[in-house]
Structures are given as C-alpha cells and as structure tokens.
Amino acid sequence: GAVLRLARSESQVGFQPKFKILVSFYQVAATLGPVYGVHLHKDFTRWTNFVDAISFDLLGLAYPNACIGSMRDRILIAALWPIAAIMLGGTALACYALTEWLLSDRTENLRRGLIRNAQSRLLYLAIIVAYLLLPSVSRAIFKAKQCESYDINVFSGETRSYLVADLKVLCSAADVEYRGLDAYFWAFFALWPVLVPLAFLTLLLSIRSEVREQRVGATARASRFLWRDYDPRFLFWEVVDLGRKLFLASLVLFIQTDTGSSKLLRLFVASVVSGLYLAALALARPFKRDDDLYLACTANLLLLCCFISGTVIQLCESAAYDNMCYTLVGFDSARGASEFVIALTAAMLAASLLVVVFKTVSAVRMPTIRLASSGRPPVLELPPECHFHGFISHSWGTGQDQTHTVVRRLQLLLPGVRIWLDVDNLEDVGRLEEAVADAIT
C-alpha cells in the first residue's frame, strides 16, 4: 500500500541531509539571545522555547543552570555528559553482541564479526552524538568566559565585569573561582571545539580513497553520516560546515568578551560570515542532490536575515536617545523586528517540510530498479579489485548511440551505478581486457 511505497522511497528522498540542515539552522538561530544579545519580544517565548528544543541543547532544557550547582560543576557536567552517553551506548552494544554470541554456536569467526559490528556501530553512535551536541556543549563551555560589564561609578567611569552565568564570579584574575574556571575552559575547549572537528577531519582523510573509488570499507560505512550527502570531490565539506556553525554559535564569543552581547560587532561579523559561506555554498555546490543544495542556501540566507534583523532589534532596544528605533529604522518598537525573526525561523521549518513532502511524492512516482526481496535499491558497493559495476561493449559502427542511451537510462534508474563505457572511460584500446576485469559484470 501507500505506507510500503513511502518506505521504499526513503533512500531517494534524502532525509538525513535535510535533517542536518534544519538542525544546524536552529542551533545557530537559538544563539541570537545568549550569544548576540538579541532579545525577542516576550510574546514569542513559546516559539523561542521550541527553537531551543530543536537546537539539541538537552542539558539546558532538562535542568535550569541554578539547579546544577556551582559554575565549575555546570561546565564539568556539560562537557562530560555526552561522553558518558557514548560510553553507555557502547556498553549496550557490547551487551547485545555478547548475548548474540552466547545464543549462537560461539565460533571464532562469529566472535570477530560481532566485535567488528559493535565497533562500527559505536563509531556511528559517537559521530552522531558529537555532531548534534557539539554546538550546545561548546556554548556551555564558553559560559566560563562570557562576562558582562557594569558601571560601578558613573562619575569616574569605573566598571567591573561579572560572569553572566553566575554573577557572584568576578571576571578578574584576582577572583579565585574565576581563575579555576579558566583552566577548565581551556581543557574542554581543546577537547570539544578543537579535537572533535580534527577527529572528523582525520577520519575523512583516512577513508577518502575508498569513498572516491566507491569501495567502501567498514570504517567508511560507520562514518557515512559525515560524507554520504556530499559529492566525493567535497568529501570534507561537513568539517567546513561544522567550523562555520561552531564559529557562529560559540567562537564568536571571543569578540568583546565583556560587552559583546550589548554591541553590534558580533552581529556584523556573523552577517559577513553567513554571507561569505552562502556564496561559497552556491559556487562549490558540494551536495549530491540539488534539493539539498537549495535548502542549504535557503537556510543560510534566512540566517543572514536573522542576523540583520537582530541588528535592528539591538538598535531599537538601545537607549542612546529618545525615539531611536523609529528615527534610524522606521519601526515604532523592537516588536516589529522580532516578528520578522519569528517569521524567518518559521519559514525555515516550513521550507524543510515542503521539500521533504515534494521529494517523497516525486520518489513514490519515479520508476527505479529495486530488489524484489526487500523492495529497496540494490547495494552498490564494489569489491577492492573492481572499480565498475558493469562493462558494456558495442559495435563501433552501429552501436555507440544505443549503448550510450542504455547506460544513461541505467544511471537514472539506478543512481550511483558505475558502468564502463568507451565514450567515458576508454584511454587505450590495448587495455580493453583490463577494463573488462575491472568490472564485476
């Protein structure tokens, strides 16, 4: 029925890249308040809570900061609980593998296979957890550096900076607790915003030849969350996008650590970075699917508009002189700009849903080659000794157009298939036998 047809079209719709684009958008949009000092109108509290939920700030949603304990305890829990979750998942996988081995004939080959499968699943789990939680964890770590300056003496201009997350902590080397937080900050900064992207980059470097030659091994399969959505030429684009997201969600806090949330410089820098990334995305076209590229461009365009609207809200909330909002911007109050930000964030969700629905309907109606046993497209992995799934030969005088049409139709009906065809692959007529041996069929 219809449910079965929808299940069969899952691989063609491409839910994973759309999910990643949507989550990345909201992970950055959720930082407008805590990082950039853009406070939306109080009437939109429910929507901002919804955005926080989508951004995967799970610890912040589960426990208010004041309920956890001291600032040091909060940073420790925020930085270590994802690692504990990965370890718990690894324990569950190990128990499952042990149970499966005990209930089987307990052969040595089976034991090795179960260990390899458990390791691959653990790597896959660790990648997903690190990817989804890295922005929120990094932002929680930066709370040890995020200070706000207060006027102590209006006549002398004396100010003091206090930690935003804990106003009892003075942002000064003279404060013992602040000095202790500084050590925790740099240790966890090296662990999360530095080592995690480097680990992803190292992993992608180790599998790049397998992916480009479509000879995917166990490690490449386990890390497919990072590379499957991109053209093999842009295998490392996920690391680039992760760097952009990290900068906008947390690293931008290095700009004016004391007064940055009350000024426009962070919003200006974020707007420039978003605009440059949008241009790079449009020029490079790293995604395999055009619909994913268009959705990613839309997300970054809306994000750029959010930062510009945040600048308007900051100006409208400024008390530099009377009626400043109307004089500079044209709004009577910051509510108009807040409504525009809400409309932009809601538009991203609507656009994602529309793309998914459209692709699902198109995939259901599109004819493709599928296995009769499972109803799914065949697995197109290649053995190490082969680079093509098939070899098609023809008569040079009469068969070139026909074989060319056959190969192109196969590529439409079976996305990802690699067929050897002389028009595309022939370099030396004397090496035709090698070309035949290089294909599975």
Disulfide bonds with the S-S distance in Angstrom:
Cys147-Cys171 1.95
Cys316-Cys325 2.00
